[in-house]
């Protein structure tokens, strides 16, 4: 379900958590949904992939309040995706990075930076 306040949505994205060596190995080609609202960034797998991603502890299910996002870095292109690295802090205060692979990366970065300023 997409929130009413949705500013950006991409249903066929990919993501990779940089939490540890295990999560860096994960491949999530076209099974992630990225939703940006005025309050938060939602990173979640599609229903079919959700159980496996949670079972393997791949750190790819996040609801990140925009106030916890510390930085946005464009990393270039990979295949037909633009890579965007998100730096954020968890509720527990841990620093994390996650790379999003988006087809509409330029629009995502533009909208996110507008919300962060």
QUICOR-V216330 format. One record per helix or strand of 3 or more residues. SS is the DSSP state (@ for helix, = for strand). FROM is the first residue (numbers start at 1). LEN is the number of residues. If there is no record, write none. Layout:
ss=SS from=FROM len=LEN
ss=SS from=FROM len=LEN
This chain:
ss== from=6 len=12
ss=@ from=21 len=4
ss== from=32 len=6
ss== from=40 len=6
ss=@ from=47 len=9
ss== from=62 len=4
ss=@ from=66 len=3
ss== from=69 len=10
ss== from=81 len=9
ss== from=95 len=8
ss=@ from=105 len=12
